[in-house]
Amino acid sequence: MVTELSVEELKARLDAGEKPLVIDVREPWERDISKLEIAQAMPMASVPQRLNELDPTTPIIVMCRSGGRSLQVAHLLESHGFRSVSNLTGGILAWGERIDPSLRPY
């Protein structure tokens, strides 16, 4: 089951020294505007062809601009046997609003 992860929860995990696999499914032009350095770029349309790059046993957090696309990708991953998939609720917009206001909203 896909779980929702708040930006505060992700920040707490990062502050605790965790290095989760965060996948950013936004387009390159979106990442050019605003991005999390810890996130691996994997545009949404490329995910089905790139599943073999991911370990189904590794916990994965999927993010996008606001949480809609990432939720779709999280469900796709789950349907392909990925066991621990989370959606970053509110995406980069929530991160910018509540964690790092230096990020440019778009």
DAUR-V574869 format. One record per residue. N is the residue number from 1. RES is the residue in one letter. PSI is psi in radians with two decimals (none if undefined). OMEGA is omega as a letter, one per 30 degrees, with the letter a starting at -180 (* if undefined). BURIAL is + if it has 9 or more other C-alpha atoms within 8 Angstrom, else -. Layout:
n=N res=RES psi=PSI omega=OMEGA burial=BURIAL
n=N res=RES psi=PSI omega=OMEGA burial=BURIAL
//
This chain:
n=1 res=M psi=2.29 omega=l burial=-
n=2 res=V psi=2.26 omega=l burial=+
n=3 res=T psi=2.71 omega=l burial=-
n=4 res=E psi=2.33 omega=l burial=-
n=5 res=L psi=2.19 omega=a burial=+
n=6 res=S psi=2.80 omega=l burial=+
n=7 res=V psi=-0.56 omega=l burial=+
n=8 res=E psi=-0.69 omega=l burial=-
n=9 res=E psi=-0.73 omega=l burial=-
n=10 res=L psi=-0.78 omega=l burial=+
n=11 res=K psi=-0.75 omega=l burial=+
n=12 res=A psi=-0.72 omega=l burial=-
n=13 res=R psi=-0.74 omega=l burial=+
n=14 res=L psi=-0.74 omega=l burial=+
n=15 res=D psi=-0.48 omega=l burial=-
n=16 res=A psi=0.01 omega=l burial=-
n=17 res=G psi=0.03 omega=l burial=-
n=18 res=E psi=2.64 omega=l burial=-
n=19 res=K psi=1.25 omega=a burial=-
n=20 res=P psi=2.74 omega=l burial=-
n=21 res=L psi=1.92 omega=l burial=+
n=22 res=V psi=2.18 omega=l burial=+
n=23 res=I psi=2.17 omega=l burial=+
n=24 res=D psi=1.96 omega=a burial=+
n=25 res=V psi=0.21 omega=l burial=+
n=26 res=R psi=2.90 omega=l burial=+
n=27 res=E psi=2.73 omega=a burial=-
n=28 res=P psi=-0.69 omega=a burial=-
n=29 res=W psi=-0.54 omega=l burial=-
n=30 res=E psi=-0.72 omega=l burial=+
n=31 res=R psi=-0.51 omega=l burial=+
n=32 res=D psi=-0.51 omega=a burial=-
n=33 res=I psi=-0.79 omega=a burial=-
n=34 res=S psi=2.26 omega=a burial=+
n=35 res=K psi=2.80 omega=l burial=+
n=36 res=L psi=2.18 omega=a burial=-
n=37 res=E psi=-0.49 omega=a burial=-
n=38 res=I psi=-0.24 omega=a burial=-
n=39 res=A psi=2.42 omega=l burial=+
n=40 res=Q psi=2.22 omega=l burial=-
n=41 res=A psi=2.25 omega=l burial=+
n=42 res=M psi=1.46 omega=a burial=+
n=43 res=P psi=2.50 omega=a burial=+
n=44 res=M psi=-0.81 omega=a burial=+
n=45 res=A psi=-0.39 omega=a burial=-
n=46 res=S psi=-0.23 omega=a burial=-
n=47 res=V psi=-0.84 omega=a burial=+
n=48 res=P psi=-0.62 omega=a burial=-
n=49 res=Q psi=-0.24 omega=a burial=-
n=50 res=R psi=0.19 omega=a burial=-
n=51 res=L psi=-0.59 omega=a burial=-
n=52 res=N psi=-0.22 omega=l burial=-
n=53 res=E psi=-0.19 omega=a burial=-
n=54 res=L psi=2.54 omega=l burial=-
n=55 res=D psi=2.06 omega=a burial=-
n=56 res=P psi=-0.26 omega=a burial=+
n=57 res=T psi=-0.13 omega=l burial=-
n=58 res=T psi=2.30 omega=l burial=+
n=59 res=P psi=2.35 omega=a burial=+
n=60 res=I psi=2.38 omega=l burial=+
n=61 res=I psi=2.18 omega=a burial=+
n=62 res=V psi=2.37 omega=a burial=+
n=63 res=M psi=2.74 omega=l burial=+
n=64 res=C psi=-2.64 omega=a burial=+
n=65 res=R psi=-0.88 omega=a burial=+
n=66 res=S psi=-0.09 omega=l burial=+
n=67 res=G psi=-0.17 omega=a burial=+
n=68 res=G psi=-0.94 omega=l burial=-
n=69 res=R psi=-0.71 omega=a burial=+
n=70 res=S psi=-0.61 omega=l burial=+
n=71 res=L psi=-0.72 omega=l burial=+
n=72 res=Q psi=-0.77 omega=l burial=-
n=73 res=V psi=-0.67 omega=l burial=+
n=74 res=A psi=-0.74 omega=l burial=+
n=75 res=H psi=-0.67 omega=l burial=+
n=76 res=L psi=-0.82 omega=l burial=-
n=77 res=L psi=-0.80 omega=l burial=+
n=78 res=E psi=-0.72 omega=a burial=+
n=79 res=S psi=-0.29 omega=l burial=-
n=80 res=H psi=0.34 omega=l burial=-
n=81 res=G psi=0.13 omega=l burial=-
n=82 res=F psi=2.25 omega=a burial=+
n=83 res=R psi=-0.54 omega=a burial=+
n=84 res=S psi=1.64 omega=a burial=+
n=85 res=V psi=2.28 omega=l burial=+
n=86 res=S psi=2.60 omega=l burial=+
n=87 res=N psi=2.27 omega=l burial=+
n=88 res=L psi=1.83 omega=a burial=+
n=89 res=T psi=2.19 omega=l burial=+
n=90 res=G psi=-0.18 omega=l burial=+
n=91 res=G psi=-2.65 omega=a burial=+
n=92 res=I psi=-0.49 omega=l burial=+
n=93 res=L psi=-0.79 omega=l burial=+
n=94 res=A psi=-0.68 omega=l burial=+
n=95 res=W psi=-0.79 omega=l burial=+
n=96 res=G psi=-0.67 omega=a burial=+
n=97 res=E psi=-0.70 omega=a burial=-
n=98 res=R psi=-0.28 omega=a burial=+
n=99 res=I psi=-0.91 omega=a burial=+
n=100 res=D psi=1.55 omega=a burial=-
n=101 res=P psi=-0.09 omega=l burial=+
n=102 res=S psi=-0.28 omega=l burial=-
n=103 res=L psi=2.38 omega=a burial=-
n=104 res=R psi=2.14 omega=l burial=-
n=105 res=P psi=2.71 omega=l burial=-
n=106 res=Y psi=none omega=* burial=-
//
